[in-house]
Each structure stands twice: as structure tokens, then as C-alpha cells.
Amino acid sequence: MLEDNYLYIKAIVDQQNLGRVEEMAKYQSILQDNLMKLASLADSQPGANAGPAPAAPPAVSA
């Protein structure tokens, strides 16, 4: 499903760049449904409510 979501995000960007709002909205809706399913799965896992994830280390600029 993660690979599918990546492809949906690419399709959304492509459709947006082409000005195809209706097609973009279709892919966006599918992506949102998939993200809700993933969130539901994550919430149902043991330890899902253990607290926030640790913060990412700050980015180092060159």
C-alpha cells in the first residue's frame, strides 16, 4: 500500500501540473482513503498509544 500511495502522490502532482483538477481530486480521494486505513491499522497495534515518536535530529546545513 505504501508503494501505491507513492504512485498516487506522483499522479496527483502530475495531474495538478497539467491542470486536470477532476483527475487530481480522484487520486487525492483514493490516497486519503489509503492513509485513513493505514492510520487505523497503526492505532490498532499494541503499544500504538505509547506516546509521541521521538523527534528527528535537526538537519545539518553545509
MODELLER restraints for C-alpha pairs under 7 A, 6 or more apart:
rsr = mdl.restraints
at = mdl.atoms
rsr.add(forms.Gaussian(group=physical.xy_distance, feature=features.Distance(at['CA:5:A'], at['CA:31:A']), mean=5.99, stdev=0.5))
rsr.add(forms.Gaussian(group=physical.xy_distance, feature=features.Distance(at['CA:8:A'], at['CA:27:A']), mean=5.92, stdev=0.5))
rsr.add(forms.Gaussian(group=physical.xy_distance, feature=features.Distance(at['CA:8:A'], at['CA:31:A']), mean=6.26, stdev=0.5))
rsr.add(forms.Gaussian(group=physical.xy_distance, feature=features.Distance(at['CA:12:A'], at['CA:24:A']), mean=4.94, stdev=0.5))
rsr.add(forms.Gaussian(group=physical.xy_distance, feature=features.Distance(at['CA:12:A'], at['CA:27:A']), mean=6.05, stdev=0.5))
rsr.add(forms.Gaussian(group=physical.xy_distance, feature=features.Distance(at['CA:12:A'], at['CA:28:A']), mean=6.49, stdev=0.5))
rsr.add(forms.Gaussian(group=physical.xy_distance, feature=features.Distance(at['CA:15:A'], at['CA:21:A']), mean=6.93, stdev=0.5))
rsr.add(forms.Gaussian(group=physical.xy_distance, feature=features.Distance(at['CA:15:A'], at['CA:23:A']), mean=6.50, stdev=0.5))
rsr.add(forms.Gaussian(group=physical.xy_distance, feature=features.Distance(at['CA:15:A'], at['CA:24:A']), mean=5.24, stdev=0.5))
rsr.add(forms.Gaussian(group=physical.xy_distance, feature=features.Distance(at['CA:16:A'], at['CA:24:A']), mean=6.09, stdev=0.5))
rsr.add(forms.Gaussian(group=physical.xy_distance, feature=features.Distance(at['CA:42:A'], at['CA:48:A']), mean=6.40, stdev=0.5))
